[in-house]
Amino acid sequence: MSNLPAHKIKLGLTTATIWKNEGSYSVDITRSYKTGDGDWKNSSGFFHSDLLNIAKCAERAEIWISRQLSTQQ
């Protein structure tokens, strides 16, 4: 297993990171935010305003994974 993600999908501050794990895939969805010190961090907690981007990232991740799996057959 590689330490690098197979693919990333970013919409606004929301990112879906796709990982390949022994022939299957998993997805982490995070939201980026800036701290008071100006550092960028990631969170798995979301606001109401993030939900549409989460849904779109999840849909695009599903499409990307489906395409990968269909080319492996």
Residue frames as qw, qx, qy, qz and C-alpha x, y, z in Angstrom:
[[0.000, 0.889, 0.459, 0.000, 0.00, 0.00, 0.00],
 [0.409, 0.444, -0.008, 0.797, 1.31, 3.42, -0.95],
 [0.254, -0.472, -0.453, 0.713, 1.52, 6.33, 1.47],
 [0.089, 0.145, -0.226, -0.959, 0.22, 8.60, -1.28],
 [0.571, 0.389, 0.490, -0.531, -3.49, 8.93, -2.04],
 [0.494, 0.279, 0.728, 0.384, -4.78, 7.46, -5.29],
 [0.103, 0.557, 0.426, 0.705, -6.72, 10.66, -6.04],
 [0.100, -0.398, -0.471, 0.781, -8.00, 13.89, -4.44],
 [0.031, 0.651, 0.558, 0.514, -11.15, 15.84, -5.19],
 [0.226, -0.301, -0.362, 0.853, -11.40, 19.40, -3.86],
 [0.039, -0.700, -0.503, -0.505, -14.44, 21.66, -3.81],
 [0.284, -0.862, 0.037, -0.419, -13.99, 24.88, -1.91],
 [0.203, -0.638, 0.645, -0.369, -12.59, 23.97, 1.50],
 [0.873, -0.106, 0.388, -0.275, -13.84, 20.37, 1.28],
 [0.281, 0.547, -0.756, -0.225, -11.54, 17.57, 0.09],
 [0.966, -0.049, 0.155, -0.199, -12.23, 13.91, -0.60],
 [0.017, 0.637, -0.765, -0.098, -9.01, 11.89, -0.42],
 [0.952, 0.114, -0.090, -0.270, -9.21, 8.47, -2.05],
 [0.267, -0.581, 0.769, -0.015, -6.92, 5.67, -0.86],
 [0.795, 0.213, -0.501, -0.268, -6.31, 2.35, -2.61],
 [0.463, -0.451, 0.691, -0.324, -6.21, -0.60, -0.22],
 [0.305, -0.117, 0.942, 0.081, -5.50, -4.04, -1.70],
 [0.039, 0.258, 0.833, 0.488, -7.90, -3.76, -4.63],
 [0.124, -0.791, -0.598, -0.042, -10.56, -1.69, -2.87],
 [0.202, 0.473, -0.039, 0.856, -10.80, 2.00, -2.08],
 [0.320, -0.662, -0.558, 0.385, -11.57, 4.11, 0.98],
 [0.160, 0.677, 0.187, 0.693, -12.39, 7.81, 1.16],
 [0.344, -0.466, -0.437, 0.689, -11.62, 10.45, 3.80],
 [0.097, 0.773, 0.338, 0.529, -13.59, 13.70, 3.60],
 [0.458, -0.426, -0.323, 0.710, -12.20, 16.74, 5.40],
 [0.112, 0.944, 0.233, 0.204, -12.73, 20.48, 5.63],
 [0.568, 0.150, -0.189, 0.787, -9.77, 22.86, 5.69],
 [0.228, -0.938, -0.245, -0.093, -9.74, 25.87, 8.00],
 [0.415, 0.536, -0.307, 0.668, -7.29, 28.55, 9.04],
 [0.556, -0.517, -0.500, 0.417, -6.35, 28.95, 12.69],
 [0.149, -0.976, -0.119, 0.108, -5.98, 32.28, 14.43],
 [0.496, -0.595, 0.404, 0.487, -2.22, 31.94, 13.89],
 [0.432, 0.671, -0.341, -0.498, -2.73, 31.64, 10.12],
 [0.148, -0.268, 0.940, 0.153, -1.92, 27.92, 9.95],
 [0.689, 0.070, -0.391, -0.606, -4.08, 25.63, 7.78],
 [0.313, -0.141, 0.890, -0.300, -5.61, 22.58, 9.51],
 [0.449, -0.100, -0.714, -0.527, -8.12, 19.88, 8.54],
 [0.426, -0.068, 0.615, -0.660, -11.24, 18.81, 10.37],
 [0.117, -0.192, -0.932, -0.284, -13.72, 15.98, 10.00],
 [0.074, 0.594, 0.627, -0.498, -16.41, 18.19, 11.56],
 [0.171, 0.319, 0.528, 0.768, -18.62, 20.13, 9.19],
 [0.214, 0.311, 0.293, -0.878, -20.99, 23.09, 9.16],
 [0.562, 0.562, 0.543, -0.271, -24.36, 23.17, 7.47],
 [0.367, 0.827, -0.186, -0.382, -22.82, 25.27, 4.70],
 [0.103, -0.510, 0.817, 0.250, -20.33, 22.44, 3.94],
 [0.667, 0.109, 0.702, -0.226, -22.94, 19.76, 3.29],
 [0.715, 0.653, 0.066, -0.240, -23.50, 20.37, -0.41],
 [0.292, 0.739, -0.606, -0.050, -19.75, 20.25, -1.14],
 [0.419, -0.301, 0.840, -0.169, -19.48, 17.05, 0.93],
 [0.760, 0.347, 0.488, -0.251, -22.23, 15.45, -1.15],
 [0.606, 0.758, -0.190, -0.153, -20.61, 16.55, -4.41],
 [0.007, 0.652, -0.758, 0.034, -17.18, 15.31, -3.30],
 [0.582, -0.090, 0.781, -0.207, -18.67, 11.96, -2.29],
 [0.769, 0.533, 0.267, -0.230, -20.47, 11.63, -5.63],
 [0.450, 0.789, -0.410, -0.077, -17.33, 12.50, -7.61],
 [0.242, -0.505, 0.821, -0.111, -15.29, 10.08, -5.50],
 [0.730, 0.144, 0.630, -0.221, -17.80, 7.31, -6.21],
 [0.702, 0.693, -0.005, -0.163, -17.63, 8.02, -9.96],
 [0.188, 0.761, -0.621, -0.001, -13.81, 8.06, -9.94],
 [0.435, -0.310, 0.829, -0.164, -13.63, 4.79, -7.98],
 [0.789, 0.354, 0.436, -0.248, -16.20, 3.12, -10.25],
 [0.586, 0.759, -0.254, -0.122, -14.16, 4.08, -13.31],
 [0.043, -0.631, 0.770, -0.078, -10.99, 2.67, -11.74],
 [0.597, -0.082, 0.764, -0.231, -12.70, -0.59, -10.86],
 [0.783, 0.521, 0.233, -0.246, -14.25, -0.96, -14.32],
 [0.465, 0.759, -0.452, -0.069, -10.85, -0.59, -16.01],
 [0.256, -0.505, 0.809, -0.156, -9.33, -3.26, -13.73],
 [0.784, 0.112, 0.545, -0.276, -11.71, -5.97, -14.98]]
